[in-house]
Amino acid sequence: MTTTTRPDAATVTPARQYYRVKDAAAVLSVPVRTLYHLADTGQIPCRRLGTVILLPASWVDQEPVMPRRR
């Protein structure tokens, strides 16, 4: 009988599918409040789980990073 080794489930981290607004704001370098406003008005794709707003990682990763203000 041959045994195959599988990676332990604890060592494999799945790719991120969603960002919380706070995390997405840090990645995009925009204010948190701006992302909440855009999500409330339907200008950006989002999912709501109760009071939590989740932004798709595919959208966050493809958006250009905003330059920092001086």
Secondary structure, 3 states (H helix, E strand, C coil): CCCCCCCCCCCCCCCCCEEEHHHHHHHHCCCHHHHHHHHHCCCCCCEEECCEEEEEHHHHHHCCCCCCCC
